[in-house]
Amino acid sequence: MAGIFKRLSANDIKITSFEAHKQYNTVNLASIGATTESLEWSGLAKDTFTTGSKLYYQIDKLYYRDYIKKRAYRLELNDATYTTQERRLYQSASVLSLSQKTFGSEVQPETFELSGSKSSLQFYFKDDGFGNLYDVNKGRDNFPNEDHRLLYLGPTQAFKRANLTIDYETGKEYVNSPFLNGYTRTVYDDSYFLNEVEFNNVNFVISNNSGFHNVKTNSLIGGVTSSIIIPHQPQFNFEANDDFTITFYYDITDTDRHQASLSKEHFILTKEGTKTVASLPSEKTREVSLRESGSSQIKTAPVGNQFPYRIYYKGNHPQSNNASIFFERSDGETIQVVTASFFRNIGTGKRFVSCRNDGGTLKIDVKGPTDRSGTSTEQNSPTLSKTVSNKANITLYNKPQPNGSYTNYIGSGSGAISQLMIWNQALSTSEIANVSESITGTYKVGNIFYDNGFTVITHPTYMDVFDGGELNTLKYKNTHLITENEYQCTMTEDEFEFTTNPTARKIPFRDSEDIANFTTGSNFKPYITSVGLYDDTGNLLVVGKLAQPIKASSETDTTFVIRYDT
């Protein structure tokens, strides 16, 4: 078929991609093929899972579980900037799924809006362009950056261990429970720093039906300790002039008034007492190489009198309205201290506490459930002139003694702590307010997975908004990737100078060998009416029809440009 087909070169082909967008604005989900689903974690056997529990398990496994530790194996990496997209899944969640017919190749970032209400809760969600959803009513400004959060002990996965008689991985009751005295495990915290946290005989209790779980100590006998220990890390030290902030929620609803005392310190958090050291053999024993097994033992030793922070309270049950919280630092000689009312005029229940060192001045804020303004005080004690850092662990609910023992005056029913965060900067007043209101410390309330067209609302405040809620707005722009294919078909002045049209034969049939007389003259030139693109085996792929016939030229090259979109 020489002369009829001509092979194209790479220079003749140009492929260009571009995006097209379409706006959707409707609350009629069925009209766009969208659906909603309420998800809920279940600790029961998988064969008893409801549809919501099955979907929770799938989404958790694909997008959330161990996200910080195993990010390289997660989906949606193009949308998952490590420290800007937050992925934390709590006990329940709500999912909105869009049809691929409407979202195309992806939902265009920063175009998603969802608003509605459930009972008295009003919500208006937008995406921030990084795969996070936030509530416009609360905004996303004046929140501290995740990079500055050195420690975050939610604990976000505490709901899985609320019932210590059940193995949540199998859904079956323990035959020989490993948690007879409470939960005891070493796990990672919820920050990007993956700090180790040692839970010793504690329980996890729901926080006022908010969806968050607090950590509560047990009343144990026989010298068994109930505490939380966070092993020492250099970033947990702050010198005299280093700014930092410690925030947490403390639920005193279950505080046992008989365990409290007006004159004793009831420690919530401290970094003092002892450090971990390697103890060498005594001088009376033979010399032993450190490389030899048994040459040293891990023990504890006093760190001295200095400490970068400790927080405790003195007083009786909150009903007595006479307890105060103390925030202290010491360089071994001088103690800086600031105190505030812990219970008075704030109401019973959970309260938010913020302790910070701001330019060398200690400040403390306490907010309660009935008085969100709370109390705020600053210290006016002497400044510190020596080092305050040490190598002690951070200990909750106990004060380590120099001899390695513990002093715990909190005891049974000591209240419960949650959302413990340590920031390496002094948070502003507005940042503290936002951390207290958000509970999680950031503005994120969920995630949008642009490439898959679905959103997951994870924050416990909003986790069931689709369960009996009402939608007022659903807006988004889709993204359709369109590819423009351009082929330049060039025929030189000496190519395609004949025609296979049957009308150019004496007998008008293709198989006729004799051409008509009018085609033999020098003035005869064929006209091009269409150009086709074929594959290597001669199959017609694309055909371009000309608006009017073009006469082939014997004087110059002629190029036909074919463009089509896919």
ZAMARGU-4260 file (C-alpha; in steps of 0.2 Angstrom, whole numbers, plus 5000, padded with zeros to 4 digits):
<rodrens>
0) 5000/5000/5000 | 5015/5011/4997 | 5010/5029/4994 | 4993/5027/5003 | 5000/5026/5021
5) 5014/5036/5028 | 5022/5033/5045 | 5023/5048/5057 | 5038/5052/5067 | 5039/5057/5085
10) 5041/5076/5080 | 5024/5074/5071 | 5015/5070/5088 | 5011/5082/5102 | 5001/5077/5117
15) 4995/5090/5130 | 4985/5088/5146 | 4974/5100/5154 | 4961/5101/5167 | 4942/5105/5166
20) 4931/5109/5181 | 4913/5108/5185 | 4904/5116/5200 | 4891/5105/5210 | 4879/5113/5222
25) 4865/5102/5229 | 4859/5094/5245 | 4850/5081/5235 | 4863/5067/5237 | 4854/5055/5227
30) 4854/5066/5212 | 4873/5066/5211 | 4875/5048/5217 | 4882/5053/5234 | 4879/5043/5250
35) 4882/5045/5269 | 4887/5032/5282 | 4890/5032/5300 | 4905/5022/5306 | 4908/5014/5323
40) 4923/5004/5330 | 4918/4987/5337 | 4929/4977/5349 | 4918/4962/5346 | 4921/4947/5334
45) 4922/4952/5316 | 4908/4940/5311 | 4896/4951/5321 | 4901/4967/5313 | 4887/4979/5307
50) 4889/4988/5290 | 4896/5003/5299 | 4909/4993/5309 | 4915/4984/5293 | 4917/5001/5284
55) 4926/5008/5299 | 4938/4993/5299 | 4941/4996/5280 | 4944/5014/5281 | 4955/5012/5297
60) 4966/4999/5289 | 4968/5008/5272 | 4970/5026/5278 | 4972/5029/5297 | 4980/5014/5306
65) 4998/5017/5312 | 4998/5032/5299 | 5013/5040/5307 | 5023/5025/5309 | 5019/5017/5292
70) 5015/5031/5281 | 5025/5024/5267 | 5012/5010/5265 | 4997/5021/5266 | 4986/5027/5251
75) 4984/5045/5245 | 5002/5049/5248 | 5001/5063/5235 | 4988/5072/5246 | 4997/5068/5263
80) 5010/5081/5268 | 5017/5073/5283 | 5015/5087/5296 | 5000/5096/5287 | 4988/5082/5285
85) 4982/5075/5301 | 4975/5058/5301 | 4968/5052/5318 | 4953/5041/5319 | 4943/5040/5335
90) 4929/5028/5340 | 4916/5034/5328 | 4916/5044/5311 | 4904/5050/5297 | 4908/5047/5279
95) 4901/5056/5264 | 4905/5047/5247 | 4904/5056/5230 | 4901/5047/5214 | 4916/5046/5202
100) 4904/5053/5188 | 4903/5069/5197 | 4921/5071/5205 | 4930/5064/5190 | 4949/5062/5193
105) 4948/5071/5209 | 4939/5084/5219 | 4948/5101/5216 | 4957/5106/5232 | 4950/5121/5242
110) 4932/5119/5234 | 4923/5107/5246 | 4910/5114/5257 | 4897/5105/5268 | 4886/5113/5281
115) 4871/5107/5291 | 4865/5104/5308 | 4861/5091/5321 | 4850/5096/5336 | 4859/5111/5342
120) 4875/5108/5334 | 4879/5119/5318 | 4893/5114/5307 | 4901/5122/5291 | 4915/5112/5285
125) 4928/5117/5271 | 4944/5109/5266 | 4960/5117/5268 | 4969/5111/5252 | 4980/5099/5262
130) 4966/5085/5264 | 4959/5092/5280 | 4942/5098/5285 | 4939/5112/5297 | 4924/5121/5304
135) 4923/5138/5297 | 4913/5144/5312 | 4929/5141/5322 | 4942/5145/5309 | 4959/5138/5307
140) 4969/5154/5312 | 4978/5156/5329 | 4981/5137/5331 | 4999/5131/5336 | 5008/5121/5322
145) 5009/5102/5324 | 5028/5104/5322 | 5029/5112/5339 | 5020/5099/5349 | 5033/5088/5357
150) 5021/5077/5366 | 5003/5072/5363 | 4995/5060/5374 | 4977/5059/5369 | 4976/5045/5371
155) 4967/5044/5354 | 4966/5025/5354 | 4960/5023/5372 | 4943/5018/5368 | 4950/5001/5362
160) 4955/4997/5380 | 4940/5004/5389 | 4935/4986/5393 | 4951/4977/5399 | 4942/4961/5400
165) 4940/4959/5381 | 4954/4956/5369 | 4948/4969/5356 | 4958/4960/5342 | 4948/4945/5343
170) 4932/4951/5352 | 4933/4937/5365 | 4935/4938/5384 | 4952/4935/5391 | 4954/4918/5399
175) 4969/4925/5410 | 4967/4943/5409 | 4984/4952/5407 | 4977/4968/5415 | 4971/4962/5432
180) 4978/4978/5440 | 4974/4989/5425 | 4981/4993/5408 | 5000/4990/5408 | 5009/4992/5392
185) 5023/5003/5383 | 5016/5011/5368 | 5019/5027/5357 | 5011/5043/5360 | 5000/5052/5347
190) 5013/5065/5342 | 5024/5065/5326 | 5039/5062/5338 | 5033/5044/5343 | 5038/5046/5361
195) 5037/5030/5372 | 5023/5030/5385 | 5023/5018/5399 | 5006/5014/5406 | 5006/5006/5423
200) 4990/4999/5430 | 4978/5012/5424 | 4961/5013/5417 | 4953/5022/5402 | 4936/5031/5406
205) 4924/5040/5394 | 4925/5059/5397 | 4907/5066/5399 | 4901/5057/5384 | 4912/5068/5373
210) 4920/5053/5363 | 4936/5056/5372 | 4944/5045/5385 | 4954/5050/5400 | 4967/5040/5409
215) 4963/5036/5427 | 4974/5028/5440 | 4969/5014/5451 | 4969/5012/5470 | 4982/4998/5472
220) 4989/4989/5487 | 5005/4979/5491 | 5016/4992/5484 | 5010/4991/5466 | 5012/5008/5457
225) 4998/5016/5446 | 5006/5029/5435 | 5011/5035/5418 | 5029/5037/5414 | 5036/5046/5398
230) 5055/5041/5397 | 5067/5056/5396 | 5071/5064/5380 | 5082/5080/5378 | 5067/5089/5369
235) 5057/5088/5386 | 5070/5099/5394 | 5068/5118/5395 | 5080/5130/5402 | 5076/5145/5413
240) 5073/5157/5398 | 5066/5144/5386 | 5047/5146/5381 | 5036/5131/5382 | 5018/5127/5386
245) 5010/5112/5394 | 4991/5109/5392 | 4979/5096/5397 | 4962/5092/5403 | 4959/5086/5420
250) 4942/5078/5425 | 4939/5079/5443 | 4921/5072/5443 | 4927/5056/5451 | 4939/5063/5464
255) 4938/5055/5481 | 4937/5068/5494 | 4944/5056/5507 | 4960/5054/5497 | 4963/5072/5496
260) 4972/5083/5509 | 4974/5102/5511 | 4992/5100/5516 | 4999/5088/5504 | 5004/5089/5486
265) 4994/5079/5474 | 5005/5077/5459 | 4998/5078/5441 | 5014/5079/5432 | 5033/5081/5436
270) 5050/5079/5429 | 5061/5077/5444 | 5067/5063/5456 | 5078/5050/5447 | 5087/5047/5431
275) 5091/5030/5423 | 5110/5025/5424 | 5121/5010/5420 | 5128/5004/5437 | 5146/4996/5436
280) 5152/4982/5448 | 5159/4988/5464 | 5178/4990/5467 | 5179/4974/5477 | 5174/4963/5462
285) 5185/4959/5448 | 5186/4970/5433 | 5173/4966/5420 | 5172/4972/5403 | 5157/4982/5398
290) 5155/4971/5383 | 5153/4956/5394 | 5136/4950/5399 | 5131/4956/5416 | 5144/4969/5417
295) 5132/4982/5421 | 5114/4985/5427 | 5101/4998/5423 | 5097/5007/5439 | 5091/5024/5445
300) 5100/5038/5453 | 5095/5055/5460 | 5095/5069/5447 | 5097/5083/5460 | 5085/5096/5466
305) 5083/5105/5449 | 5068/5102/5438 | 5061/5110/5422 | 5042/5109/5428 | 5031/5100/5440
310) 5012/5102/5442 | 5002/5097/5457 | 4987/5103/5467 | 4982/5105/5485 | 4965/5104/5493
315) 4950/5094/5495 | 4936/5088/5484 | 4930/5102/5472 | 4913/5104/5482 | 4924/5112/5495
320) 4930/5125/5483 | 4947/5126/5492 | 4959/5118/5480 | 4973/5127/5471 | 4984/5121/5457
325) 5003/5124/5457 | 5015/5126/5442 | 5034/5126/5448 | 5052/5126/5441 | 5068/5125/5451
330) 5087/5128/5448 | 5091/5118/5464 | 5091/5134/5474 | 5077/5145/5469 | 5059/5139/5465
335) 5048/5148/5453 | 5030/5146/5457 | 5013/5151/5450 | 4996/5146/5457 | 4978/5147/5453
340) 4961/5141/5460 | 4958/5124/5453 | 4940/5122/5458 | 4932/5138/5464 | 4918/5146/5453
345) 4923/5134/5438 | 4911/5120/5442 | 4913/5102/5443 | 4919/5091/5429 | 4932/5092/5416
350) 4943/5107/5416 | 4957/5114/5404 | 4974/5118/5412 | 4987/5128/5403 | 5005/5130/5411
355) 5018/5140/5401 | 5034/5149/5403 | 5033/5165/5393 | 5049/5175/5393 | 5054/5169/5410
360) 5037/5172/5418 | 5026/5157/5423 | 5008/5158/5419 | 4994/5147/5422 | 4976/5146/5415
365) 4961/5136/5421 | 4945/5135/5412 | 4930/5125/5418 | 4914/5118/5410 | 4903/5132/5417
370) 4915/5146/5416 | 4925/5146/5400 | 4934/5162/5405 | 4941/5153/5420 | 4956/5160/5430
375) 4973/5166/5424 | 4988/5171/5435 | 5006/5176/5433 | 5020/5173/5445 | 5031/5186/5453
380) 5044/5175/5461 | 5063/5177/5458 | 5070/5172/5442 | 5081/5157/5439 | 5099/5159/5437
385) 5106/5141/5435 | 5101/5126/5425 | 5084/5118/5427 | 5086/5104/5415 | 5089/5086/5421
390) 5088/5068/5414 | 5072/5063/5424 | 5057/5054/5416 | 5041/5063/5415 | 5029/5055/5428
395) 5011/5057/5430 | 5001/5054/5446 | 5017/5051/5455 | 5032/5060/5462 | 5048/5049/5460
400) 5059/5050/5476 | 5078/5051/5475 | 5079/5033/5481 | 5068/5027/5466 | 5052/5025/5476
405) 5036/5035/5473 | 5026/5047/5483 | 5008/5047/5477 | 4996/5057/5487 | 4982/5057/5474
410) 4977/5039/5477 | 4960/5031/5472 | 4948/5042/5462 | 4961/5054/5459 | 4952/5061/5443
415) 4958/5058/5426 | 4969/5066/5413 | 4968/5068/5394 | 4974/5077/5379 | 4991/5081/5387
420) 5002/5091/5376 | 5019/5099/5378 | 5023/5113/5366 | 5041/5120/5363 | 5034/5138/5363
425) 5024/5149/5373 | 5006/5149/5366 | 4997/5165/5364 | 4980/5168/5373 | 4971/5165/5357
430) 4980/5149/5354 | 4977/5143/5371 | 4958/5147/5369 | 4958/5137/5352 | 4967/5122/5359
435) 4955/5121/5374 | 4940/5123/5362 | 4946/5111/5349 | 4951/5098/5362 | 4963/5090/5350
440) 4974/5105/5349 | 4972/5108/5330 | 4958/5115/5319 | 4956/5098/5309 | 4939/5089/5311
445) 4942/5076/5297 | 4949/5072/5280 | 4945/5073/5262 | 4953/5061/5250 | 4952/5071/5234
450) 4957/5056/5222 | 4944/5045/5229 | 4930/5057/5232 | 4925/5054/5250 | 4927/5063/5266
455) 4928/5056/5284 | 4923/5067/5298 | 4933/5061/5313 | 4932/5073/5327 | 4921/5066/5341
460) 4911/5083/5342 | 4905/5080/5324 | 4907/5061/5322 | 4888/5057/5320 | 4882/5073/5311
465) 4874/5062/5297 | 4865/5051/5310 | 4848/5061/5310 | 4857/5077/5305 | 4851/5089/5291
470) 4862/5096/5276 | 4861/5114/5271 | 4875/5115/5259 | 4886/5103/5248 | 4897/5112/5236
475) 4913/5106/5227 | 4921/5107/5210 | 4927/5091/5201 | 4942/5089/5190 | 4942/5080/5174
480) 4959/5077/5166 | 4958/5080/5147 | 4972/5076/5135 | 4973/5085/5118 | 4981/5074/5105
485) 4989/5083/5090 | 4996/5074/5074 | 5004/5084/5060 | 5002/5074/5044 | 5013/5082/5031
490) 5014/5077/5012 | 5028/5083/5002 | 5026/5090/4984 | 5029/5074/4976 | 5018/5063/4987
495) 5000/5057/4985 | 4998/5063/4967 | 4986/5050/4962 | 4969/5044/4968 | 4961/5027/4972
500) 4944/5034/4969 | 4934/5023/4957 | 4928/5038/4947 | 4945/5040/4941 | 4944/5024/4931
505) 4938/5021/4914 | 4927/5008/4921 | 4921/5015/4938 | 4927/5000/4949 | 4942/4999/4960
510) 4948/4983/4952 | 4948/4992/4935 | 4966/4994/4928 | 4964/5008/4916 | 4962/5026/4922
515) 4951/5039/4914 | 4958/5050/4901 | 4955/5066/4911 | 4968/5060/4924 | 4982/5059/4912
520) 4984/5078/4909 | 4996/5089/4918 | 4982/5099/4926 | 4975/5084/4935 | 4978/5084/4954
525) 4969/5074/4967 | 4959/5083/4981 | 4960/5078/4999 | 4944/5076/5008 | 4949/5066/5023
530) 4964/5061/5033 | 4965/5045/5043 | 4976/5039/5057 | 4980/5020/5057 | 4989/5008/5069
535) 5003/4997/5063 | 4991/4984/5057 | 4981/4995/5046 | 4966/4998/5058 | 4958/5015/5057
540) 4959/5024/5073 | 4954/5042/5069 | 4947/5050/5054 | 4947/5069/5051 | 4935/5076/5038
545) 4939/5092/5029 | 4926/5106/5028 | 4930/5107/5009 | 4942/5097/4998 | 4960/5103/4997
550) 4969/5101/4980 | 4986/5092/4982 | 5001/5104/4978 | 5015/5100/4966 | 5025/5115/4972
555) 5025/5115/4991 | 5023/5103/5005 | 5006/5102/5013 | 5002/5099/5032 | 4986/5093/5039
560) 4984/5095/5058 | 4972/5083/5067 | 4967/5087/5085 | 4956/5077/5096 | 4953/5075/5115
565) 4953/5060/5126
</rodrens>
